[in-house]
Amino acid sequence: MHARFRIGLALAFFSALAFRPAGAGVEGRILGPEGEPRSGTVRVLESPDDPRSTQRVLRVGEDGRFNVDLATDETWIRVESPGLVPVVSKEHRPGEPLVLRMTAGKTVRGNVIDRATGQPLPDATVWLCDRGASRFGFDACAEFEVDPNGGFVVTGVPETGARIGAASPLHAYAAAGLPAPLPRDFFHLFELEQGAPLGGLVLDDRGRPVAGAKIGRDEYTVPFSNRTEVVFDPPLVTDERGEFRHPGMELRSRWVYRGLADGWYGVPSDRVSAVPGTRRKLELRLERPATLQFGLAPRDGELVQPEVRLVHSGADVVRLREAGEDGRFRLTGLPTKPLKLQLKVAGFQTLDLGEIELGPGRIVDLGDLRVVEGIRLAGAIVDGFGNSVPSSWIEVGYTVPVKAEHRIETGDGEFEFDGLPANSEIRLSAGGDGFDVFEETLTLDRDAEWNIALTPLASIAGRVLDPEGNAVSRFEVEASYQDGPQNVPATSEVDDAEGRFSLWPIEPAGRHTLEIRADGYRVARFPDVIVEEHRSVDVGDIHLEPGHRVEGLATRPDGAPAVGSRIWLAPRSSASAGNDDRSFDARTDVEGRFVIAGLSAGFFVATAQHPEFAPWFGELELIEDVEVAALDIEFSEGGVVHGYTRDRDGGPVADVGIGVECPEMQANRSAKTDLQGYYRVTKLPDAQCRVHAFVENGAPFGTAKGVTVVSERESRVDFDLSRSIVVSGVVRVGGRLAERGFLTFQASGSFPGTGTASTQVEPGSGTYRIELGDPGEYDVLVESGGARQTVRVRVGNVRSLSRDFDIAVNGIRGRVVDADGNPLRGVAIHAANRDLDPIGARGAFTMTNPRGRFSLKHLQPGTYRIGASRGGYRPVRSAPIQLLADTQIDDLELVLEESAAQIRGRLVGPRGAPLSQGIVVAAPAGTYRLDLAAQSGLQEDGSFVLDVPPEGSFDVTALTRGWAPARLTGVVPSADTEITLHAGFGGSIAVTLVAPDGAPVEGRALEIHAEPRWLASDTLFMFNPAPVSGPDGLAVARNLPEGSYRVSVAGGGSGMVDVVEGGVSELRLNVE
């Protein structure tokens, strides 16, 4: 530095001191609501409008006094005191006292639990972030501890709104906004996903810590940071030591982190994932950004100054609207590594800059770049009537002279491209909401204008109103195809002030059922909406009706209110109450009360959870004429599952993870074994549950086991590897060693999801090795490269067994046409083999493509009949086809004729309420196999349509969750006949399993078969849980229709029982 310059700086410094009042600063004091002095924290932020400014933090003692030196008049002072609303002072004069009286604010109570297990998290932390904390960063958020039951109390909540968040050392951070104004006695439940904390340090290019840097993250490694997401609101900011702490990131997430500071370039980290039980520490580097400068000159040589955009990987990353005073462009803040870049120049053709050698602090001068004027293409995107299509898009792409793509999102349908290359092939595509994509290839030699007409997609439009005729602004609309299979129903979540919707695309054309769901209203259902291709159907105004209400009280075992409980209601026929998209939920208030509105009449499954108790389950029927129904919930301590883990030598194994899942009840709990290998899982509901063990890397520890949990009882489940059986061998496909693959061993007759073990085929060698927990029969699924085969294997009581598998390479290809020879798409194809699949419930399935073709691969040797079915056509089956080893049939043709007969009907419960989410099958009278049956799904109103041959009579069976199968026999189809299937609760069979010594046998699954068989009788437990014996040896099969049944158990005897509606038939079986 020159001496003259140093003297100038010194004079400027002392001049500033001379004109600044002595002791320029603020003496302040923190007072509480009653005027009492309070301790706390003072944060000082000078020049808050400057993103480079960093805060100073002062700690204030019990006298509440503090002194702040002011370097500038524009300084914010933020005061925080535990339990009180923070205050920010933005106007204060040096030398004048600053007294800040703080208010108590409001209170929020809640609980923090593990989302998967429902267990409380006493080691969690809760943060309160007021709006004023935004400029000061996440560290300005107040922290609160959680009690041993997972409960928390947050005080000092401002009236103007705030955010609260929570995390634990093993769980990811989750946040939620609080309503403003805050209701009295507000309660919030945090359900945390697994995660781990993250920390780090931000350093500059000399290794010095950088204070005040924000932490950003990207989903992928990207060189430019202009779209990087800032972590959290308020943002995560480094402290005076350059350090930051992230309270918890989700296990399944993988993010790229970088520091963000004005005047610096944040170097992206590697992709970071959370590691359970550890705190990852990152070191994020800042570098001086690179600069790119250039001039633009057309053929005449004079510099031009159009708008320019720097492009990387097809995306605009930097935009500069004008050049500098010298007529040249200067792009700053660029990444610090070589990059391939393009330059879009308004009015000129795109320039390919190639790879630019960018580096830290480097200035790259490209000189004057020659630009060539381009062609202009403008016009409008219109519909078939010439009207502009709003919110449409258009995209052009070309490869000569450079590879480039340009896209415009139109607001009014109009577009304009400039700088397109002349006499080059240009690919153009355009589209819009409700329209098919338009595609065209063109070559331009001059400026052009062009209106692009889009073809409309099939759609359904309308308007949703309340009973008084006012618009319902938020609702969900869905259209499902009635006449055959549909991959995914068309759905849309609508937010429109006028209540209008347009649902598209509706595929295929034909009859659809339209459903409207809105909070507080009954589901509106309109069947037989006829949709034609490329046309829109306007259903007009839809008036919603108020729904039923369920009001109730949830109590603890001692009768006190169960505050913060979560209640679900879902249709009884739904797959699962807690996760079903048609379920309704609510939380209890401080008095334990809840209200759920907007329900339709029918049967519902009620589910309730509280972190301190076992889940509660019940059933509820809503009757059409009763608007308000009562539902009271009493929680209990539940049952217990416990046991030991042993290694191959019989010794205890510590830190083994234990998971207990009760699928039907949506209940999950977990634990870890102690030094003695012992575990104990509590608060489990009365249910059939799956217990599995796993080690730290997630690998299974033995095979999963089934258990029946009973309240106030303890069930023991051990995992003993010393009793394991090693099975090994080689997998081949068509006689050749499998390059890769997967094997799954499923114990026959075991509880679903238990008795299962899986392993991979060793790459290249075709070998495998697996350990099984118990001897017995196993169904083995062998898969390799798309080939698959199921084989039943008997495993004896031995220490090891060798078993090879060879997957046959057999296949059948063909096509399906109508009576005129036209190909049919969307036809369901089923390959049935009576030897491998006696009841016709399994087999290979596929669908025909738009050309009517299908392919069934990797069929095991045997005799097959290929069935084809589609709505509106008569099902057809091929003649028997014999497949030997390595057989390929390529020319099978199946002809479907339009159906001349249909069986229409509805499935209802005992009071006439519709039942849905099941299937209805029909087959010629006296048939029990499903591969001979026509099938139909159930609509929300319980209706179904079965396409059957016009001659003969048929048996019809409906299967749905929570009900006994409903049956009708000897149905003769006719055009004017609609049948009604009545599903009842059915009867039950209670079976007690005992060992030779009279002790109860636990964990055995029953096999139950109707005698004589009837249509679908071998699939009794397709929708309802299969019975498994509990600790007392009792297994109960429910929802069985009246009739005679044979009951058996693996390794035991069998017996016959008769079942009557509402009755319980008892049986005792001996088990070896």
N, C-alpha and C positions, 0 to 999 in steps of 0.2 A: 504494500500500500504506500502511495506517495505521501511524503510528510505533509504537503499542503492539504491533502484530502483528510489526513488524520486530524489536523488542526481544525478543519471545518466541522468535522463531526463533533469534536470536543466543544467548540463554541455553540453548536446547535444544542448540545446536551445541557450545558450550563445555562443557556438562555431559557430552555424549557423549565429548568428548576427555578430561575429567577421569577418567572411569571406564574408559577404554580404556587398556590397558598401553602404555607408551611403546615406540615402534618395533614395534607389533604387526605381525608379518609372519612370513615363513618364509624361512630361508636353506636353499637346497638345492644338491644336486650330482648330476650325471648320470654314472653309471658304466656301462661296458660289461660284457660277459659275464665278462671276466677281471679286473674291478675297475679297469680303466683309465678315466681321465676321457674323456668324449665331448662333442663339440659337438652342438648341436641346437636345437630350438624348444620353448618352453614356452607353453602356452595356459592362461589363467586365466579361469574362468567362475564369477562370483559369483551366488548364488541360482539354481542351475540349474533349479529348479522353476518359476521365473518366466519365461514366454515372452518378456518384454521385456528380459531381461538379455542383455548382449553380452559377448563375450570380449575379453581383452587378449592380445596376442601379444608374446613376448619372444624375442630371439635370444641364444643361449648360445655363448660362445667355447670354445676348445680346452681350457680348464681345467675345463669342465663346471659351473662355479659360477653360481648365479642367486639373486636375492632378490625375493620377491614380497610386496607389501603386501596385507594382508587387510582388507577393509571389513566382512566378515561371516564368521561361523564356518562357514556353509554355502557352501563354495567348492570347486570341482573344479580340480585342477591336472593338466594333460595334458602329458606329455613325449614328444617325438619326436626320434629320431636316425637318420640315414640307415642303412638296412640292418638295423635292429633293430626288435623288436616294441614299439609304443607302450605307455606305461604311464599310467594315470589314477589319481591319488591323491584319495580322497574324504574321508579322515580324517587331519588333521594339526593340530598345536597351535602357536599363535603362539609364537615364541621358541625352539622346539625344531628342531634340524636335520632336514632331510628328504633322505635319501639314497635315490635311485632307481636300482637296478641293473637294467639291461635285458638281455633275452635275444636270442639270434640268430634264433630262429624257423626256419621252413622256407623252401624255395625253390620257385618256380614258373618254368618256362621255357616259351617259346612263340614264335609268329610272328604278325606283323600283315600281312595281305594285303588287296588290293582284291577284293571279292567278285565283281565282274563280270569282271575280267581275270586274277585269280590272281597279280598282280604284287606283290612285297614293297613295304612302305611304310616306308622308312628315316626319314622325317620325322615319324613317328607318336610319340605319347607314351602311356605305360601308367600307370594309376593303381591303387594298392592302398588300399582303404578297409576298415579293420577295424571291428568292431562298435562299439568305443568312440568312433569318430569321429562317430557319428550326431548327438550333441548339439552338436558343434563345427562341423559343416558340411563341405561338399565340399572346402574348402581344407585340411582336416586330413588328406586322403588323400595318401599318399606318391607322388611322381612318379618314373618311370624312363624312360630313353631307349631307343631302338630302334637296332640296329646296321644297317649298310648292306644286309644281307640280310633285313631285317625281323624279326630275332630279338630277343628280350628276355629278361632275367633279373630276376625280382622276388624280393627277399630280405626277411626280416623278417616272414614270413607267420605269424600266430598260429595256435595249435592250435584255437582256438574258432571258426574260420570267418571268412571275409572275402569281399569282392567285389573283382573287378578289372575295369577298364574301359580302353578305348583309343579314340583319335581321332587324326586328322591334320588339317592345315590344309585339306585338300580332302575330308575324310571325316567322317561323323557318328559321334558317341560311341556305343559299344556296351559293355554291361556283362554280367558273368556271375558267379554265386555260386560260391565254391569249396567243395568238400565238406569236412566236418569229421568225423573227423580227415582231414587231407590225406595222400593216398597218397605214397609215396616216388617221386621223379622224375616229379612231375605235370607234364603238358604241356598247354598251351591254345593253340588257334588262333583268332585274331580275324579274321573276314571282314567288312570294313567296307563299308558303303554310302557312296555319294557324299554329301557334305554340306559345311557351312561353319561356322566358329565364330561365336559370338554373344556380345556383351558389353553392358554397360550400367551405368546409374546409377539409384539409387532416391533420390528427393527428397521432402521433406515439402511442406506447403502454403506454406512460406515459401522454398522453393528450397534448403533445407539438406539435405546428404546424411544418409541414415539407415543406421546400421550395424546389423547383425544381422537385417535383413529377409530373409525367405525369398522365393524366386522361385517363383511358381506359373504354371500354364498351363491354358488351356481350349481345347477344340477349336473353339468358337464364341464370339462376343462375348456374354457373359452378365453381367447387372448384379450378381448376387449371387455372392459368393466362397466360400460355405460348402462348396461341392463342388469347388472348384478343386484340381487335382492339383499337389502340390509337386514341383518338378523334382528328380529324382535321389534316391538313398538312399546316403549321407547327403545332406541337402538342400543345394541351392545357396543360399548365404547371402552377403549383402553384407559387405564388410570395413569397417574403420574409416573409409574414405573414401566409403562408400556404394556401392562398385563391385562388380560381379560379372562372372564370365566363364564362359560356356557353351562347353565344348570343341568341340561340333559338333552341329548339328541336321541331320536328313535333308533332302535337296533336295525330295522330294515332300511333305513335311509343311508344314502351315500352322497356326500356333498363335497364340493370343492370350495375351500375358504380362501379369502384374501383380505388384506387390510385396505381400507379406503380413506385416503387423506388428500386434501387439496394440494395440488402441485406435485403429487407423487403417483407412480404407477404401482398398483398392488400385484405382486407376482402370485399367480394362483398356486395353491397347494396341490398335492396329490388328492385323489378322491379319498375322503375320510369316512370311516364307518365306526360306529360305537362298539366297544368291547365290554361285555357285562362285567361289572365289578371293578373296572379300572377307569381312571381319569386320563384320557388322551391329552397330550400337551403338544401344541403346534408352535412352530416358529415361522411367522409370516414376515416376508421381506418386502420392503418398499424400495423402488428404484426410481431414479430420475427418468421421466418419460422421454420417448423419442419424438422427433419432429420431422415432418415431411413437407418440403416446399418445392414449388414448381410454378411455371407459367404455362399458359395455354395459347397456342398460336395456330390459326388456320393457314390455308395456303398462302395468303397475302403477307403472312409474317407478323402482323400486328397482334399484340396480346389482346385476348378477349377475357371477359370476366363473368361468365355464366355461373349459375349455382352448380356446385359439385358435391358428389356424394362418394365417400370411400366405401368400397364393398369388399367384404371378406366372407368366403364360403356362402355366397349368394345372398347375404344379408347386408343392408345398409348399416354401417357402424358409426360413421362420422359424416355430418352435413355441414357445409360452409356456404353461406349465401352470397358472400362477396369477397373479393381479393383485398390485399393491402394497398397502401398508398402507391407502392411501386408497380401495381398491376399484377403481382404474383400472389399465389395462394400459400398459406402457411397452416398446416394441420398439426396441432399440438396434442399432448396428452396421449400419445400412441404407445402401444406395447413395446417391450424391450427385447424382442427376438425376431428373427427373420420371418416374414409372412408373405404369402401369395395374395396380391391385392388387385382389385380392379377399380377403375374410376368412371363413375357415371357423370356425364357432363350434359347439362340441359341444352337441347338443340343439336347435340353432336353425338356421334357414335361412341359407344362404350370403349374405353381403353383398357387393355390388359397390361398391367404393370409388371406382371411376373412376380418373382420373389424379390422382395425389398429387404436389404440387409439392415434392418432396424436393430438398435442396441441401446443400452442404458445411456441416457443423456445425449444420444447421437442425433445430429442434424443431417438428414439425407436430402441433398438437392438434386432433383431430377432434371434440372434445366428447363428449357421450354419444350413442352410436349406438343407434337403436331396433332391437331384434331381435325376430323372430317365431318362435315355437316351430314345429318341423317334425314330420314324420311319421317313425316308426321302421319300418324294414323289416329283418327278421332271418330267419335260416333256415340251411339247410345245402345244400351241393352234393353230390349223391349219384349213384351209378351206377344201372343198371337194376334192381339188387336192393335198393336202399335203403341201401347202404353209403356212408359218407362218402368223398369223393374228396380225399385229401391233396394238398398242393401245388397246389391249384386257385386260380382267380382269378375275381373278379366285378367288373363295372364298371357304373355308372349315369351317365347324362348327361341334361341337360334344358336348355331355353333360356328358360323362363319360371318365375319372374319374373326370374331372371338366368341367364346361360349358364354352366354349371358341369359338371364331371365329377368323379366320385369312384371310386377303385379300391381294392380290398382284395386282398392276396395272402394266402390262407388257409393255415394249417399243417395244420389238421384238418378242413377243409371247411366250417367254420362261419363265418358272416358276420353283421355288423350295421351298418346305416346309420342314422344319425339326422339330423334336420334337412332331410329331403326335403320339397319343396313339395307342398301338398295340391292336388288337382284339376288337376294339370299333367301333360302327357304326358312320361313317363320312358322313356328307351331303356335296356334292360338287356341285357347280354351276359355270358356266363360260359364258362369252359373249364378244361381241366386236361390234364396229360400223358396222351396216349393217348385223348383224347376230342375229339369235334367241338365247335365253338363253338355255344353256345346263344344265341339272340337272341330278344327279346320286347319289345313296347311295351305299357306299362300306365299306368293312372291310379289313384292312391290317394286316398282321402278319410279314412282312419284308419290307425292302426298295423296292421301285417300281419306274419305269419310265413309263409314259403314255402320248401319244399324244391324245389330245381331239379334235375331228372334229366337227366344228360348222356348222349348217345349215344356209345358207344365207337367208335373208329376201328379199322380192320383192323390187327392187330399180330401180331408173332411174339415169343414169350417163351421163356426157357429159362435154364439154368445152365451155366457153363463150369467144368470141373474139369481138373486135371492127371492124369497116368497113375495117381497114387496115390490119387486121389479128393479131393484138397485143392482148395479154391476158387482159381481164377485171377482175381485182382482187377482187373487192367487188360488190356483187349483192345479190339479194334475189330470191330464186327459190321456186315454189309452184306447186303441182300436185293435181288437184281436180277430183273426180270421175264423169264420165259423165252419167252413166247408172242407177243412183238411188241415194238414200240418202247416205250421208257420214257424220260421226260425226264431224271430224275435218280434213281439207285438210293437206297433208304433206307439211311442209314448212321448210326452212332453210336459215339462213343468212350466206353467204359464204365469207370467206376472204382467198383467195388462190392466190399466185403469178402467177400460171400458168393458172388460170381461170377455174380449174376443180372442179366438184361437184359430189357428190353421195347422192341422196335423198332417204331416207328410214325411216320407213317402208311404202310401198305403199299398202294401204288396202282400199277396197277389190281388188282382181285381176280383170282385165277388162280394159275398155277404160278410159283413163285419159287425161285431158288437162294440158299441161305443160306451165308455165308462168315464164319468167325471167324479173326482174325489176332491173335496175341499174341507178344511177343518171346520167342525161344527155342523156339518150337513151330512145327510145320508148319501150313500153312493147312488148316483144317477146312472141307470143302465138302459141302453137302447139297442136291442138286437135288430138284425136284418137291415142294417144300413148298406144299401147297394152302392158299391164303388166301381166306376168304370175307368179303364186306363186313360191317362192323360186328361182326366176331368176332375173338377172339384165339386164335392157335394156339400151344400149348405144346409145344415140341419136346423137353422133358425135359432130362436131363443130357447134356452134350457133353463127351467126354473127348478132350483134345488129346494129340497124340503129339510126342515130342521131335523137333526138326528137325535137319537136317544141319548140320555145322560146316565152315567154310572157314578154314583157318589158313595164314598166309603171312608172307613177309618182303619188305619194300620196300627197295631199295638205290639209292644214288646212282650216277652213271656210274663213279666210282672204286671201287665196291664197298662203301663205308661205309653204315651204316644211314641210311635216309631218314626221319628223325624228323619226326613231325607230318604225315605224308602222310594224305590222306583217301581211303578206298577205298569204292566203291559196287558193289553187285551187284544187277542187276535182270533179270527174265525177258527172254529174248531178243526176245520179241514185244512188249515194252513200247515206248511211244513214245519215251522218253528215259530213260536210266539215272539221270542225276543228279536229275531232278525228279519222276520217277514216284512216285506215292504207295505203290507196292508195292515200292520199292527198299529194300535193306538197306545200312547203312553202318557204318564203323568208322574209327578213327584209329590210326596206328602209335605204339608207345611209344618209349622212348629207345633200344631195341635194333632199332627198325624193324619190329617184329612186330605182327601184328593177328589178331583172331579175329572172325568173323561167324557167328552161330548162328541157328537157327530157320528154315532154308531147306527147301523141298520139292524133290523130285527134278525134274530138268529142265535146260534149257539157260539159261545166264545170260550177260549182257554184263557184263564187269568194267571199271570205270573207276577210275583213280587220278590224283590231282593233288598236286603239291608246288609251292610258290611259286617254287622256283629252277629248275624243269625243265619240259619239255613234258609235257602230259597223256599218260598211258599208257592203252592200251585192249587188251582181250583177251576171250576167250570161255572159258567153263567149263561142263562138263557134270557134274551131280550124279547119280550112279547110285543106284538105290533101295537096294541092299545095302551101299553104302559110306557110313558115317556121317561120316567126316572126310575132306575133300579138301584138297589143297595147292595154293596159288596164290602164286607168286613174281613179283615186279614189279621190273623194272630200268628206271629212268628214263634219259632221254637229253636232250641239249641241244635236239633238235628242229630244225625248219626255220625259214627266215627269209622274210619278205615285206618288200620295200622299194620305194621309188620316189620320184617327184617330183610336186609340184602346180604347175600353171601357170595364170595368169589368162588373160583373153581376148586379151591382147597378147603372150602367151608368156612373161611374166615370172614369177619364183618367188613363191609365196605362203606366208608364215610363219604359224605358230599354227593351222594347219588340223588338226582332230582326225581321226585315222584309227582306225577300228575293224575288227578282223578277227574274224569269227565263223565257227566251224566247227560248225554245228548238230548234225550227227550225233554229234559227239564231245564236245558240251557244253564247248567250249573257246572263250574269248573273250580277246582281247588288244587293247590300244589304245596309241596314241602321238600325238605332235604333230610337225608339220613345223618344221624350223629356219629360219634366215634364208635359206637357199638353196632352201627349199621341199622339203627332203629329209626322209624319215621311214624308220624301220627298226623292224620288229616281230619279236621273237625268241620262242623257246620255243613254237613251234607244232607240233601233231601232224601225222602223215601223214594228210591228210584233204582233202576238197573244202571250201573256205572261201569266205566272202563278205567282200569288202573294201569299206568305204564311207567317204566323207570328208564332214566337216561343219564348218561355221564356228561362231563363238562362240555365236550365238543358236540353234543346233541345226539351222539350215537346211542341206539337203544341198549339197555341193560336187561337182557332177557326179553321174553315176549309179553305183550300186554295181556292182562287177565280181566275177567268179568267178575263183578260182585253186585249183590243186591243189598242196598243200604236200608236199614231200618232205624227210625228215630229212637234215641236213647239206648241204642245197641252198638256194640263194637264188632266189626268184621275184620278178620285177619287175612292179609294177602302178602305172602313172602315171595321174594325173587332170589332163587337159589341156583347159581350157575354150576354148583357141584353136581347137579342132577341133569345138566344139559346134554343134548345129543348132537354130535357134529355130523352134518350131512354134506358131502362134497361130490364133485363129478365134473362132467364136461357138457357144454351146450353146443349143439350143432343145428344148422339150418340147412335142410336139404342135403344132409350128409357132410357139409363143410363146417369147420370150426367157426363159431360165432365171433365176430370182431368185437362186439360189445353186447350188452343185454342186461336184463333185470329178472329176478325170480322172486315171487311172493308165495310163501307157504301159509295157508289158512287152515287152521284146525277145523275139521268137519264137525258141525253141530255146536260150534262155540258161539258165544254172545257176539253180535256184530261189532267189529272193530277190535276184537280180542283174539288171542291165539294166533296172531299174525306176526310173521317175521319176513324180512326182505333182505336181499343182498344183490350186489352187482356182479356181472360177469367180468372177469379179469381181461382188460383189453388185449387183444392179440392172441391170447392163449385159449380162450373159450372156457376156462375153468371157473368154478365158483366154490364157495365155502360158506356154510350157514350153521348157526347154532339154534336148536329148538328146545323149548323148555320141557316138553312132556312127550311121551310116546302116544301113538294113535294114528288115525287117518287124517291126511292133509290133502286139500285141493291146491295144486301147485300151478300158478300162472307163470309161464315162461315167455318172455318177450325179447325180441332182438330185431332191430332195424325195421320195425313195422310188422314183423312176423310175430304171431302169438299162438299159444296153445295151452289148454288146461288139462292137467293130468292128475288123477287121484293116486296118492302114494301111501303105502302103509309103513309106518315107522315103529319098529319094535323097541322094547326096553333094553337098548344097547348103548354103548358109549359113542359109536361111530357107525356111519352107513355110507356106502358109495352108490350114487344113482346118476346116470347120464340121461340127457334129454335130447331128442332130435325133432325139431319143428318141421313138419311137412310143408313143402312148397306147392300148394294147390290153390286154384282160383277159378272163379266163374265171372265172366264178363258178358254183358248183353245190353239190350235196350228195351224200352217200354214204349209202345205206340197205342194210339186209339184205333177204333174200328176202321178209320180211313187211312191208317198208316202214318199219321202225324205224330212226331215225338212228344212225349209227355214229361214235363219237368216236375220235381217235387213229389215223385212217387216213392212211397216207403217200400224198401226191399228187405225181406227177411229170409235168411237161410236156416232151415230147420233140419235137425238130425235127431231122429227119435232115440237112437242108441246113446248119444251123448247128452241129450236134453229131453228126458221122458215127458215133461209137462209142457214143453214148448214155450217156456217163459224166458229162455235165454237164446243163444244163437247169434249169428252175425247180422248186423243191420247196416244199411246205408240208404242214401237217397239218390234219385236220378238227377243228372245235371240238365242244363237248358236244352241239350240235344237228346235228352231221354236216355242217356247211357248211364250204366252203373258198373261197379267193379267190386267183387267180394274177394278178398285176398286171404291167404294163409289159413285155409280151411283144413281141418283134420281129415284124414281118410275116412270115408263112410258114404252112406247114402243120404242125399239131401233132396228136399223139395223147396223150390224158390217161390216165395209169395210176394205179390205186389198189391198195394192198396193206395187209393187216393180218394179224397172226398168227391162225391158225384159219380163214382165209377164202381162197378162190381169188383170185389177182390178176386184175384186169380192166383192159382198155384200151378207150378210146372209139374210135369211128370217126374218120377224119381230119377235122380242123377247120381251115378256111381263115380266117386272120386277115389282113385288109387294114389300111390305115392307119386309126387311130381306130375300131377294132372292139371292141365290148363284148358278151360273151355271158353271160347271167345265169341260164340255166335248165338247165345240164347236170346230169343225174342219172346216177349210177353205182350199180349194184346188185352187192353182193358176196354170193356164196353160200358157205355153210360149206364148208370144204375137205374133200374126200373122200380126200385123199392127202397124205402127208408124206414127206419124205426126212430121216431122222435119221442122224446119224453123229458121228464124232470126227476131229479133225485132230491128227496126232501127228508127232513127229520121227523120225529114223532109228532110235533105240533105243526108240521107243514112248512117249516122254515127251510129255504133252499140250502143245499150242501154243495161244495165245490172243491176244486183242487184234487180231484181223484180221477179215476178212469172208469169207463163203462165198456164192457165187451159183450159181443153177441156172436153166437155160433149155432150151427144146426142142432136141433134138439137132441139131447143125449151126449153132446160133446163136452169134454173137460179140458182138452188141450188149447192153449192160448194161441199157438201158431195157426190155428184154423179159424180164429175169431176176428171179426171186425171190431175196431176200437175207436173210441171217441173220448176227447177230453170233456171236462165239465165247465160250463160258463158260470159266471158269478151268480146267476139266478138258478143254477142247478140244471140247466137245460143241456141236452145232448142230441146229436144226430148220428145215426149209424147207417152206413150204406151196406145193404145186404142183397143177395140174389132175390129175385121176385118170387121164387117158388119155395114151398116148404114152411115149416115153423121153426122158431128159434128160441134158445134160452138166453136170457140177458142177466148179467151180474154187474153190480157197481161196487167198486172198492174205493174207500175214502178214509182219511185219518180220523180216528176217534169213534168209529161206528162199526157195527157188524156189517159184513157184506149184505147188500140188498139184492134179491133175486126174483125173477119172474120166468116161468117156463111156458113153452108152447105158444109164444107170441107170433102171430101172423101179421106181417107188415101190410099196411093199407094207407092210402093217401090221407084219410080223414081220421086216423087213429093216433092218439098220443098217450103213451103209457106213463104211469107214475110209479117210481120205485121208492118204497118206504124203508129207510134205514132205521134200525132200532139200536138200543144199547147192547142187545145180545145177552148171552149168558156167559158164565165163567167156569173154568175148570181149575180147581185147586189141587195140586199134586204135591205130596210130601215124599222126598227122596231120603232113604235111609241106607246106611252101610250095613254089612252083615252083623256088626256088633250093636246095631240099633242107633248109632250116632247119626245126626243129620249130615247130609251131603250138600255142600255149598258150591255154587258156581257152575252148575250143569244146566245146559239148555235143553228144553223139551222139543220133541218132534211130534207134531199133531197133524193127522190126516183125516179128512172126512171119509166115511164109509156108508154108502157108496160115494164115489167122487162125483162132483158136479163142476160146472164151468168155473175155472179159476180157484177151485178149492185148495189147490196146492200152493197158493200164494196168499194164505191167510195173513201172513205177517209182512206183506209188502209195504203197508202203510202204518201198521200198528206194531209195537215192540214185541219181539219174541220173548217168551217167558224164560227166566233163569232163576235157579234156586238161590235162596238167601241163606243167612247164617243158621236159621232153624230148618233148613232143607225144604222150605216151602216155595213153590213156583206157581204163579197164578196167570193163566191165559184168559184174557178178557176179550170182549167184543166178538164173540163167536155166535153165528146164527144157529137157530134150532136145528138139531140133527144128532147123528151118532158119530163119534170120533174115536180113533185109535191113538193112544198116547204112548210114546216110548222115549227112552233116554239112552244115549250111548253107554255101553257097558252095563246096562241094566235090563229090566223086564219091560213089559208093555201091558196095556189094559184098555178095555172099551168103556166109554161113558156116554150117556145121553145128556144133551144140553137143551135147556128150555129158556125162553126169554126171561131175563131178570133173575134166573136161578144160579146156584153155585153147586157144581158137581164135584165131589171129592174122590181122590184116588191116592193110593199109597203104592210106591214102587221101590223095590230093592235094587241097589246099585253095588256092583262089585268094587 
